[in-house]
């Protein structure tokens, strides 16, 4: 039964990922400018692949850590009290890699979108405001540990924790994915990069795949009826 729960809905994640990767492939073939440019002697096509792999690896890492810890306490048995800290370290490296690879890709593929600098600056500021408010709200009301997935490591403590309804969370129960991932769009828009823009979109869509097929079922397992009424 636990084995089934660990891989529950993951066939839909794989299907969704396949569709998204196929769309990226055909988009990359849409025009010559899409993968034009290079950085440090490395072609944009290589940076593009790395930028796409980053969220795939990150979300697979989270899936494995969350599910095996939630149902088997595997990380806790392996690392003891340091389990959550070790998981957070890996998570931090991988989440930062999503932003770093997009920035590098945007630099490599800069000026492939024909818009004025005034438009790109304005759009970047518009996107930055809710993203910044999200990070402030997480710091003040939500807590970094909860954002990392603390409840998967300590479900017995988290099951009775009230849901946050302050800051940006007054307007949406999932501010992380609605607003947090806007930060990934900014390098692409500032540097006017087609390839980076496509990867930012991929990141934002793929995190919702993670939500519906991994996080949402887990939340129902941890919080029960309380989550359904949130």
Secondary structure, 3 states (H helix, E strand, C coil): CHHHHHCCCHHHHHHHHHHHHHHHHHHHCCCHHHHCCEECCEEHHHHHHHHHHHHHHHHHHHHHHHHHHHHHCHHHHHHHHHHHHHHHHHHHHHHHHHHHHHHHHHHHCCCCCCCCHHHHHHHHHHHHHHHHHHHHHHHHHHCHHHHHCHHHHCHHHHCCCCCCCCHHHHCCCCHHHHHHHHHHHHHHHHHCCHHHHHHHHHHHHHHHHHHHHHHHHHHHHHHCHHHHCC
